[in-house]
């Protein structure tokens, strides 16, 4: 009994490291925000801060907590084992990294509010982000569960399970988004307007839900779901700040993404990358070559995604005109206080094309 207890992970050390990482996250977020506010194109710099600094720091924190067996220590402390213990361990480890991310994110809210001149409270933004973090952590833990308990499953069967989970997640995305975000059906006038705009854009969906973004003033529209049950999500800011021409052009881009199967490209790349990744985690072959193969698949997937973005823009240009789409992108940037960026060499680690490059390409048509 003593030997078994000594082999169990202790909760004390990982908790200490979690506190240290949270404090470091607060400092990193505050310092990054102070720098981003003083640079040109501060909104773009905040996005770079999130993707290039804070997200990697949260991932690093997850790695540190995993090495210290934070999730396993929590599962042992509350007395769970087996598949349920594995689920709780993974979810807790991810939530620990999520807490670090929230700690780093919170100090940036004030800066974003200032550079965009919006009325967004820190509490509201933090609560919305926390809801998203919890949902993602639980979802990823569920996806990882077959890998954790799959010792008796064949490699091909386990890969099939992981791929099936990707497909199910994509098919259930209309309900997942609605669960993670506060949504409402459009009013009668908004429903009629959206029907007209969808006809102009060539966008066919089963229904539409509206996301409340009056505080953060994020003007967005996107389509989720499988053929036969595609759902359009639009934000209140999208409806309020864009005229019909701009809104129709942006919806035409979404129609182009549906037609070019952009989400399928991204999900397919993720599913294919999971094959060598699962093999590396399960120890079915040489770890580093398998991880290198996963990285290679991801890079090819990024390239295919960027091609899909350009193809979707072309479809939208054929529907409403290239200049109309370019004007809509410029209006989108204006609403978000964003300066369209341009790159001489595409970023191989991005699934998107720089907005300025997309605008220039459409103008040249």
N, C-alpha and C positions, 0 to 999 in steps of 0.2 A: 504493500500500500504506500509506504514511504517513497519507494522508487517511482511509482506512478505519479504521486503528487509532485515530486521534484521535476518530472518530465513535463508537467503541464505548464503552459506559458503563464507568466505572471503579468498582472494588469498594471502594476505600478510603473515600471520603466516606460512602456509605450504611452501611458497617460502623461508622464513628465515630458516626453518628446512631443506629444500632441500640443501641450500648452506652449512649449518653446516654438513649435512651428506656427501656431496661431499668432503668437506675439510677433514673430518674424514676418508673417503674412500681413499683419496690420501695418508694420513699418514699411514693407515693400510696396504695398498698395498706396500708402500715403506719399512715399517718395516718388513713385512712378506717376501718381496723379499730379504732384507739384511740377514735375518736369514736363508732362504732356500738356498742361495748361499753358505753358510758356513757349511752346513750339508752334510753327506754322501748321495749318490744317489740324487743329487739336483734336477734332472728332476722329479723324483718321488715326491720329497717334494713340488715342485711347483704345481703339480697336487693336492696334498693334501691341499696346501694353497688355491687353487681355490675352491675345493669342500667342504673343511671343514671350511674355514674361510670367504672368500670373497663372495661366493654365499649365505651362511646364512646371512651375513651382508646386502647384497642386498635385501634378502627376509624380513629381519627386517626393512629395510628402506621402503619397500613397505607397510608393516604393519603400520609404523608410518605415512606415507603419506596418507594411507587410513583412519586412525583415524582422521587425520586433514582435510579430504575431499579435498585433493589436486585436484584430477580429477574433482570432482563436482564443485569446485570453478572455474576451467578453463572453464568448460562447461557453467557455469552461466555467466562468464565474456565475452565469445564470443557470448552469446545469443542463445544457443541451448537448446532444451528440448526434451522429449519423447525418442523414441528408439535411434535417432541420438545423443542426449545428453548423454544417457547411454553409447553408444559406445565410444564417445569422452572422457567421464570421465574415463572409464576403460582403454582405450588406453593411455591416458595421465598419469594416475597413474602408469601403468606399465613402461612407458617411463621414468618417474621420477626415479623409481628404477633402470632402465637400465642406466641412466646417472650416478647414484651412482656406479653401477658395472663398468662402463667404467672408472670412476675416480680412482677406486681401481685397475683396471686391468692395466691401462697405466703404472704405475711405475714398474710393473713386467716385461715388455717387454724387457727392457735392460738387466735384470738379466737372463732371458731365452736365450736371444741372446748370452750372455757370456758363460753360462754353456753348451750350445749346439754348440757353435762356428759356428753360422749361420749369414748370412747377411740379417737381417730382420729389416727394419726401423720401428720406433715407429709409424710414421704417417700411413704407410701402414697397420700395424696390427690393429691400432685403428679404421681406416676407415672400415676395413673388419668386425671387431667386432661390430661396430655401425650399419652396414647394417644388421647384424644378429639380433641385439637387436630390431631394428625397425620392422623387419619382424615378429619376435616372438611376440612382444607386440601387433601388429595389429591382428595377428592370434588368440592369446589368447583372446583379447577383442571381436572378432567375436564369438568365442566359448562361452564366458560368456554372450553374449547378450540375448539368450533365457532364461537364468536364471533371468536376470534383468527384462525382460518384460513379464515373464511367469506367472503373477499373475492370469490370466484367463485360464491357461492351467492346465490340470489335472496332478497330480504327475507322473503317469505312462507315460503320453504323454511327459512331460518335460524331464524325464529320457531317453525316447526314442530319443528325439531330440539330447540330449548331446551324447548319444551312437552313433547316426548316424553321428554326427560331427567327432567323433574319427575315424569312419570307412572311412568317406570321406577324412579326413586328411591323413590317411594311403594310400588310393588309389591314392590321388593326390600328394603323396610325391615325385615322380620323377620330377614333375614340380615345386614343392615347393623348392626342393634343387637347381634346376637350376635357380630359381628366386633369391635365397638368395646368391648364389655363382657364380663366373665367371666361365663359362664352355666353352669348345670348342670340336668339334668332333675330334677323333684321326686321326692322319695322316695315309696315306695308309700303310706305313710300320708298324706303331703301331697297326693299325686295324688288319693286318694279324697276327702279333705276339700275340695279345690278343685273336684272334680266336683260335690259336693253344693252348694257355694257358688255355682257357676255356674248350676246348675239354679234355685236360689232367686232369682238375679239376672236370669235370662233371658238369659244370655250364652253364645253359641255360638262356640267357637273350635276350631281343629284340634288344637293342642297347647299346652303351657305350658312356659316355661323360668323358672328361678329365678336372680335376680341376687343375688350376695353383698354385703350391705350391713351386715354385723354391726359394722363399724368406725364408719361414719358414721351408722348407725341411721336410714336414710331409708326410710320405709314408703310404697311406691308400687306401683301396678298400672296397666298400660296395655296397649292392644291395638294391634297393628300388622299390616299386610298387607292384600291385596286379598280380596274375597269368594271363599270357597273355600279360602283359606289364611291365615286370621287366626290370629295367634299371641298368646297372653297372656303378658306378662312381669310377674312379681311379685317383690318383694324378700324376702329372708329376714326383714327386720324386719317387713314386712307380715304374714307368716305368724306371727311370734312375738308381736307386740304387740297385734294386734287379735283380739277374740273373733269368733265366727261371725256375730253380728248386724251388727257394724261392717264386717267384711270383705264380707259379702253386699251391704250397702248401697253400699259403695264400688265393688264390681264391677257393681252395677246402674247406677251412674253411667257406668261404661265401656260397658256395654251400650247406654245411652242415647246415648252419643257415637257408637257404631257406627250405631245406628238413625237418628240425625239427620245422619249423614255429616259430622261436625265436621271430620275430617281432610281430607275432600274439599273442604270450603269453604276451608280454609286453603291446601291445595295448589293449588286452582283460582285463588284470589286471587293466589298467587305466580306461577302460570303466566301469568295475564292481565297482571300488572304487568310481567312480563318482556318483553312485546311492545313498549311504548314505551321500556323501558329498553334493550333490544337496539338499537332504532332510534336512540336517542340515542348509544349507544356506537359504532355502526357509521357514524354520520353520515348517516343517511337522512332527516333533517329537522332543524328547529330544535331545538337541544339542550335549552334550558331549558323550553320548553313540553312537550316529550316527557317530560323528567324530572318536571315538575309533574303530568303525566297519570299517571305511574307512582306518584307519591306519593298521588294521589287514589284510584287503584285499591286501593292498600294500605290506606288509611284505611277505604274501604268494606269491604274484606276483614276488617279488624279488627272493624268493627261487626257483620258477618255472623257472625264467630266468636263474639262475645259473645252474640249471639242463640242460637247453637248451644249454648253452654255452659248457658244457661238452659233451653233445650228439653231437653237431656240430663238436667238435674236434674228436670224435670217427668216425664220417662219413668221415671226411677228412683223418684220419689215414687209414681207410679202402680203400680209393681211391689212395692215394699217398704214404702211409707208415707213421707209427708213428714217426720214427726218422726224416723223411723229414719235417714233420710238426713242430716237436720240434726244428730242426735246423732253420726253417723259423722264428719261434718265437724269437729265440736267435738273428738272424740277424736283425729282426725288432727292438728288444731292442737296438742292437748296433747302428743302424742308428739313433735312437732317443736319444742316450746317456742315456739310461734307464737301471737301474739295476732291473732285474726281482725280484719282491717281492714274499715272501712266508708267508702264514698265517697258524698257527696251528688250529685256529677256523675261519670258514668263516665269513665275515662281513655281518650281517643280513640286513644292509642298503645299500648293493651294488647289482647291477644287473649283475656284472661281477665276474669272478673268478680270483684270483691273477695270474699274468702271470707265475711266477715261479712255482706255484702249477700245472698249466696246462702243463708246460714243463716236470716236474717230472712225472706227470701222464702218459704222452705220452711215456716217456723213459721206464716206467715200463711195457708197453704193451708187 
